Amino acid sequence: MAAMWYPIIGLLLLMLPLGPSSAIKFPLIGNVYPDGHFYATLQIGKPLKPYFLDIDTGSNLTWLECEHPDHGCKGCNQRTPHPYYKPAAHNLMVRCDSWICAQLRKDQPGSPQCPNSDPHRCHYDIQYVSGRSKGDLANDMIFINRRDDMNYVFGCGYEQEEPLEQPSPPAVDGILGLGRGSVGFVAQLKAQKKIVRNVIGHCLSIHGNGNLYIGDFRLPPGDVTWAPMSTSLPYYSPGPATLLYDEQPIRGSPAFTTVFDSG
């Protein structure tokens, strides 16, 4: 019997179409409980190798656990399902004075400025609510949609920090950054004309697994609930919300901004 699918969250960025329809679909593996995460598989590098990436709408930069030629991999997740990404020297030649590195510093405040001692590397430093990732930007090939590839800039994460009291990190190879920043996965797809509409959505089953949709997917309107996102915020948010009890606002409860963060 076919499993019933229940849409949980649809995300919509309002953009005008620029050309013919284009779309990418990634199967998702995972569940809300007991694993608590969903991941997509990206094929990266030459030769192409698979990597499981935790989908994160709250992060802009995609990064992989990385065996850096100069730094190794400090504090890396010992449970990664695949060997660490090992870039060649030319993959790490993303200059600190490049446009993409400037966008990284804009998207990720706190990332270091250009050092005179190493102008040929673009460093990043991302502080999460729990944990931290440091590394250099890398540029490599990724394979998308079973028929196309493109150059993709992402993080070679050679130093990870996880709080000692936290449970074991999920068995993934890194993070797929689906945030709204210019270094995000969706923005890079659009910049290279792999998609023409800046639209993402995901459908997650109560039984586990699901799909991630990027681009101009024409889904039956009855199967997906789309929510317009605020265009004035740097993250995905439908705007202000109020807590209700028995369909009535809770007295004294302040309005707050809701954020869709799949990470």
MITIGU-827839 format. One record per residue (C-alpha): x, y, z; residue number from 0. Coordinates in pm, 1 decimal. Layout:
<nodes>
+----------+----------+----------+------+
:        u :        v :        w : resi :
+----------+----------+----------+------+
:        X :        Y :        Z :  NUM :
...
+----------+----------+----------+------+
</nodes>
This chain:
<nodes>
+----------+----------+----------+------+
:        u :        v :        w : resi :
+----------+----------+----------+------+
:      0.0 :      0.0 :      0.0 :    0 :
:    137.7 :    340.3 :    -91.4 :    1 :
:    238.2 :    548.6 :    205.9 :    2 :
:     36.6 :    862.1 :    267.2 :    3 :
:    238.3 :   1182.6 :    249.4 :    4 :
:    166.4 :   1474.9 :    471.1 :    5 :
:    320.9 :   1810.7 :    380.9 :    6 :
:    475.9 :   1974.0 :    683.4 :    7 :
:    636.4 :   2291.5 :    555.0 :    8 :
:    640.1 :   2462.9 :    216.3 :    9 :
:    877.5 :   2753.0 :    168.5 :   10 :
:    829.4 :   3013.6 :   -101.5 :   11 :
:   1051.6 :   3302.8 :   -205.5 :   12 :
:    858.6 :   3536.2 :   -431.0 :   13 :
:   1060.8 :   3586.9 :   -749.2 :   14 :
:    954.0 :   3656.1 :  -1107.3 :   15 :
:   1029.7 :   3379.0 :  -1357.5 :   16 :
:   1318.8 :   3463.7 :  -1589.3 :   17 :
:   1282.9 :   3193.7 :  -1853.7 :   18 :
:   1174.4 :   2836.2 :  -1917.3 :   19 :
:   1076.3 :   2605.4 :  -1635.3 :   20 :
:   1352.3 :   2428.1 :  -1445.2 :   21 :
:   1345.8 :   2219.6 :  -1131.6 :   22 :
:   1555.8 :   1986.2 :   -921.7 :   23 :
:   1428.6 :   1715.4 :   -689.7 :   24 :
:   1634.3 :   1547.4 :   -417.1 :   25 :
:   1503.6 :   1243.7 :   -227.3 :   26 :
:   1536.1 :   1290.6 :    148.7 :   27 :
:   1624.8 :   1019.5 :    397.1 :   28 :
:   1553.1 :   1050.5 :    768.5 :   29 :
:   1276.8 :   1108.5 :   1019.2 :   30 :
:   1167.8 :   1338.1 :   1298.4 :   31 :
:   1205.4 :   1060.0 :   1555.8 :   32 :
:   1429.6 :    892.0 :   1653.6 :   33 :
:   1697.8 :   1035.7 :   1420.7 :   34 :
:   1579.9 :   1396.8 :   1430.7 :   35 :
:   1718.6 :   1497.1 :   1092.1 :   36 :
:   1678.8 :   1455.6 :    715.3 :   37 :
:   1958.9 :   1443.2 :    462.3 :   38 :
:   2001.4 :   1470.7 :     85.5 :   39 :
:   2275.4 :   1306.4 :   -120.6 :   40 :
:   2505.6 :   1521.9 :   -334.5 :   41 :
:   2762.3 :   1386.8 :   -578.9 :   42 :
:   3075.9 :   1602.4 :   -548.5 :   43 :
:   3425.8 :   1605.5 :   -695.5 :   44 :
:   3622.3 :   1443.4 :   -975.7 :   45 :
:   3562.1 :   1156.0 :   -972.9 :   46 :
:   3216.3 :   1207.2 :   -828.4 :   47 :
:   3164.3 :   1075.8 :   -476.8 :   48 :
:   2841.7 :   1068.9 :   -272.7 :   49 :
:   2802.5 :   1276.4 :     44.4 :   50 :
:   2507.0 :   1282.1 :    284.3 :   51 :
:   2423.4 :   1642.6 :    377.7 :   52 :
:   2188.0 :   1749.0 :    656.6 :   53 :
:   1936.0 :   1991.8 :    500.1 :   54 :
:   1947.2 :   2323.9 :    685.2 :   55 :
:   1730.1 :   2619.3 :    585.2 :   56 :
:   1893.0 :   2818.9 :    865.9 :   57 :
:   2244.0 :   2798.4 :    715.7 :   58 :
:   2376.5 :   2971.5 :    406.5 :   59 :
:   2705.0 :   2791.5 :    351.3 :   60 :
:   2721.0 :   2425.4 :    255.1 :   61 :
:   3022.4 :   2252.1 :    410.5 :   62 :
:   3170.8 :   1904.6 :    429.6 :   63 :
:   3387.9 :   1737.4 :    689.2 :   64 :
:   3719.3 :   1785.9 :    513.6 :   65 :
:   4070.5 :   1640.3 :    517.4 :   66 :
:   4251.5 :   1970.1 :    452.8 :   67 :
:   4599.8 :   1931.7 :    298.2 :   68 :
:   4746.1 :   2176.0 :    554.3 :   69 :
:   4525.3 :   2131.4 :    861.4 :   70 :
:   4390.3 :   1776.1 :    851.1 :   71 :
:   4050.1 :   1745.4 :   1018.6 :   72 :
:   4034.7 :   1854.9 :   1383.2 :   73 :
:   3742.7 :   1734.0 :   1590.5 :   74 :
:   3567.6 :   1592.1 :   1286.4 :   75 :
:   3268.3 :   1363.7 :   1317.3 :   76 :
:   3392.4 :   1005.9 :   1348.2 :   77 :
:   3053.3 :    874.2 :   1233.1 :   78 :
:   3053.2 :   1015.3 :    879.7 :   79 :
:   2909.1 :    758.9 :    638.2 :   80 :
:   3177.1 :    835.2 :    377.5 :   81 :
:   3548.1 :    924.9 :    388.3 :   82 :
:   3618.7 :   1293.9 :    448.8 :   83 :
:   3622.3 :   1517.2 :    141.8 :   84 :
:   3985.0 :   1556.7 :     28.8 :   85 :
:   4031.9 :   1862.6 :   -192.2 :   86 :
:   4324.0 :   1910.0 :   -426.4 :   87 :
:   4524.9 :   2230.3 :   -384.6 :   88 :
:   4351.5 :   2394.8 :   -681.8 :   89 :
:   4009.5 :   2331.9 :   -524.2 :   90 :
:   4104.6 :   2561.4 :   -235.1 :   91 :
:   4216.1 :   2853.0 :   -453.1 :   92 :
:   3911.9 :   3067.0 :   -374.8 :   93 :
:   4074.0 :   3405.0 :   -321.7 :   94 :
:   3994.0 :   3612.1 :    -17.6 :   95 :
:   3937.5 :   3918.8 :   -237.9 :   96 :
:   3688.2 :   3735.7 :   -462.0 :   97 :
:   3321.2 :   3829.6 :   -490.8 :   98 :
:   3203.7 :   3501.3 :   -339.3 :   99 :
:   3427.9 :   3549.2 :    -35.8 :  100 :
:   3290.9 :   3900.4 :     15.8 :  101 :
:   2940.1 :   3754.6 :      4.0 :  102 :
:   3042.5 :   3492.5 :    259.7 :  103 :
:   3147.3 :   3763.7 :    504.5 :  104 :
:   2815.7 :   3938.5 :    440.0 :  105 :
:   2611.5 :   3620.3 :    485.8 :  106 :
:   2814.4 :   3491.3 :    781.4 :  107 :
:   2913.6 :   3780.9 :   1010.4 :  108 :
:   3216.2 :   3680.1 :   1212.0 :  109 :
:   3400.1 :   3512.8 :    926.5 :  110 :
:   3757.8 :   3648.2 :    924.2 :  111 :
:   3868.5 :   3932.4 :    700.9 :  112 :
:   4136.9 :   3887.7 :    436.8 :  113 :
:   4478.7 :   3827.4 :    597.5 :  114 :
:   4783.4 :   3960.4 :    415.1 :  115 :
:   4961.5 :   3634.6 :    494.0 :  116 :
:   4714.9 :   3416.9 :    299.8 :  117 :
:   4530.3 :   3612.2 :     26.7 :  118 :
:   4468.3 :   3298.3 :   -180.2 :  119 :
:   4236.8 :   3136.2 :     74.4 :  120 :
:   3888.7 :   3237.8 :    184.8 :  121 :
:   3838.4 :   3137.6 :    547.3 :  122 :
:   3504.1 :   3091.8 :    720.7 :  123 :
:   3404.7 :   3058.3 :   1084.5 :  124 :
:   3041.7 :   2969.0 :   1160.5 :  125 :
:   2908.8 :   2971.5 :   1515.3 :  126 :
:   2587.4 :   2772.5 :   1563.0 :  127 :
:   2358.4 :   2767.8 :   1866.4 :  128 :
:   2550.9 :   2455.6 :   1961.3 :  129 :
:   2875.4 :   2383.2 :   1784.4 :  130 :
:   3106.1 :   2556.3 :   1542.7 :  131 :
:   3267.8 :   2493.4 :   1203.2 :  132 :
:   3584.8 :   2649.6 :   1063.4 :  133 :
:   3746.3 :   2599.9 :    726.4 :  134 :
:   3827.9 :   2734.0 :    380.5 :  135 :
:   3605.4 :   2776.1 :     78.9 :  136 :
:   3652.0 :   2513.0 :   -190.3 :  137 :
:   3537.7 :   2504.7 :   -552.2 :  138 :
:   3451.9 :   2168.5 :   -706.8 :  139 :
:   3206.1 :   1998.7 :   -940.7 :  140 :
:   2868.5 :   1873.8 :   -823.9 :  141 :
:   2626.4 :   1659.6 :  -1019.4 :  142 :
:   2260.6 :   1761.4 :  -1011.7 :  143 :
:   1934.1 :   1635.4 :  -1150.5 :  144 :
:   2086.8 :   1317.5 :  -1303.0 :  145 :
:   2191.6 :   1501.9 :  -1618.6 :  146 :
:   2383.0 :   1816.5 :  -1534.1 :  147 :
:   2680.7 :   1937.2 :  -1334.2 :  148 :
:   2817.7 :   2272.6 :  -1223.4 :  149 :
:   3096.1 :   2437.9 :  -1028.9 :  150 :
:   2993.1 :   2483.0 :   -667.6 :  151 :
:   3158.5 :   2681.1 :   -389.3 :  152 :
:   3125.3 :   2527.4 :    -42.7 :  153 :
:   3316.7 :   2493.3 :    281.2 :  154 :
:   3603.3 :   2254.6 :    344.3 :  155 :
:   3538.5 :   2219.9 :    717.5 :  156 :
:   3866.5 :   2114.9 :    875.3 :  157 :
:   3788.0 :   2212.4 :   1236.1 :  158 :
:   3463.8 :   2124.7 :   1413.3 :  159 :
:   3354.9 :   2194.3 :   1770.2 :  160 :
:   3068.5 :   2009.8 :   1938.6 :  161 :
:   2954.7 :   2069.5 :   2299.9 :  162 :
:   3058.4 :   1781.8 :   2522.3 :  163 :
:   2710.4 :   1745.5 :   2670.1 :  164 :
:   2546.0 :   1714.4 :   2328.4 :  165 :
:   2435.8 :   1373.8 :   2196.3 :  166 :
:   2638.6 :   1216.3 :   1917.5 :  167 :
:   2620.2 :   1417.9 :   1593.5 :  168 :
:   2410.7 :   1270.2 :   1311.3 :  169 :
:   2579.8 :   1030.2 :   1071.5 :  170 :
:   2611.6 :   1277.1 :    784.9 :  171 :
:   2906.6 :   1422.0 :    593.9 :  172 :
:   2814.7 :   1787.3 :    636.9 :  173 :
:   2550.4 :   2056.7 :    596.9 :  174 :
:   2351.3 :   2156.8 :    287.1 :  175 :
:   2304.7 :   2532.1 :    323.5 :  176 :
:   1956.9 :   2623.2 :    197.5 :  177 :
:   1946.7 :   2972.4 :    349.1 :  178 :
:   1875.7 :   3294.3 :    161.5 :  179 :
:   2234.6 :   3418.0 :    138.6 :  180 :
:   2433.4 :   3460.0 :   -183.0 :  181 :
:   2660.8 :   3166.2 :    -95.5 :  182 :
:   2362.8 :   2936.1 :    -36.9 :  183 :
:   2292.8 :   2634.0 :   -254.4 :  184 :
:   1977.2 :   2780.4 :   -410.7 :  185 :
:   2143.1 :   3115.1 :   -489.6 :  186 :
:   2435.0 :   2942.7 :   -662.3 :  187 :
:   2198.2 :   2725.3 :   -866.3 :  188 :
:   2012.2 :   3035.7 :   -980.5 :  189 :
:   2331.5 :   3230.8 :  -1054.7 :  190 :
:   2443.2 :   2950.7 :  -1288.0 :  191 :
:   2097.8 :   2931.1 :  -1449.4 :  192 :
:   2028.9 :   2577.4 :  -1331.1 :  193 :
:   1697.3 :   2709.8 :  -1198.9 :  194 :
:   1507.0 :   3023.5 :  -1293.2 :  195 :
:   1287.3 :   3067.6 :   -986.3 :  196 :
:   1424.6 :   3101.8 :   -636.0 :  197 :
:   1177.4 :   2854.8 :   -487.3 :  198 :
:   1237.4 :   2572.3 :   -242.8 :  199 :
:   1005.3 :   2337.1 :    -61.9 :  200 :
:   1014.4 :   2006.8 :    116.2 :  201 :
:    758.0 :   1737.1 :    180.3 :  202 :
:    824.5 :   1511.5 :    478.2 :  203 :
:    631.7 :   1196.0 :    557.7 :  204 :
:    516.3 :   1113.7 :    909.7 :  205 :
:    658.5 :    769.1 :    836.0 :  206 :
:   1004.2 :    905.5 :    746.8 :  207 :
:   1184.6 :   1019.4 :    430.4 :  208 :
:   1052.1 :   1274.8 :    181.4 :  209 :
:   1158.3 :   1506.3 :   -101.5 :  210 :
:   1333.7 :   1840.8 :   -141.0 :  211 :
:   1215.2 :   2055.2 :   -433.1 :  212 :
:   1416.8 :   2342.6 :   -579.1 :  213 :
:   1306.4 :   2559.1 :   -871.3 :  214 :
:    985.6 :   2567.1 :  -1071.4 :  215 :
:    815.8 :   2245.2 :   -964.0 :  216 :
:    454.3 :   2224.6 :  -1074.9 :  217 :
:    307.7 :   2023.5 :   -790.6 :  218 :
:    -64.4 :   1953.1 :   -750.7 :  219 :
:   -199.4 :   2236.9 :   -533.7 :  220 :
:   -385.5 :   1994.3 :   -310.4 :  221 :
:    -69.8 :   1810.0 :   -207.2 :  222 :
:    147.2 :   2099.8 :    -88.3 :  223 :
:     73.6 :   2400.8 :    128.4 :  224 :
:    283.7 :   2701.0 :     21.3 :  225 :
:    357.6 :   2981.9 :    265.6 :  226 :
:    485.0 :   3320.7 :    141.0 :  227 :
:    805.0 :   3426.8 :    315.2 :  228 :
:    893.6 :   3778.4 :    426.2 :  229 :
:   1125.0 :   3951.3 :    177.5 :  230 :
:   1265.3 :   4192.1 :    438.1 :  231 :
:   1435.6 :   3934.6 :    662.0 :  232 :
:   1761.2 :   3742.8 :    601.3 :  233 :
:   1597.1 :   3412.9 :    698.0 :  234 :
:   1277.4 :   3227.7 :    607.4 :  235 :
:    986.8 :   3368.8 :    805.3 :  236 :
:    614.6 :   3408.5 :    735.9 :  237 :
:    619.7 :   3709.2 :    969.1 :  238 :
:    492.9 :   3777.9 :   1321.2 :  239 :
:    289.3 :   3523.9 :   1515.4 :  240 :
:     90.8 :   3506.2 :   1838.0 :  241 :
:     47.3 :   3217.7 :   2081.2 :  242 :
:   -311.4 :   3093.2 :   2106.9 :  243 :
:   -486.5 :   2878.6 :   2363.6 :  244 :
:   -827.8 :   2738.0 :   2272.5 :  245 :
:   -815.5 :   2962.8 :   1963.1 :  246 :
:   -769.9 :   3273.2 :   2179.5 :  247 :
:   -453.2 :   3484.6 :   2221.4 :  248 :
:   -276.2 :   3421.7 :   2549.9 :  249 :
:   -299.2 :   3737.5 :   2760.0 :  250 :
:     38.0 :   3900.6 :   2810.0 :  251 :
:    208.5 :   3688.8 :   2545.8 :  252 :
:    412.6 :   3917.0 :   2317.4 :  253 :
:    410.2 :   3882.3 :   1940.2 :  254 :
:    718.6 :   3711.6 :   1802.0 :  255 :
:    875.5 :   3632.2 :   1466.5 :  256 :
:    859.1 :   3272.7 :   1346.6 :  257 :
:   1152.3 :   3115.9 :   1163.7 :  258 :
:   1158.7 :   2802.5 :    948.5 :  259 :
:   1484.5 :   2628.4 :   1032.5 :  260 :
:   1511.1 :   2266.8 :    921.7 :  261 :
:   1856.1 :   2224.0 :   1080.1 :  262 :
+----------+----------+----------+------+
</nodes>
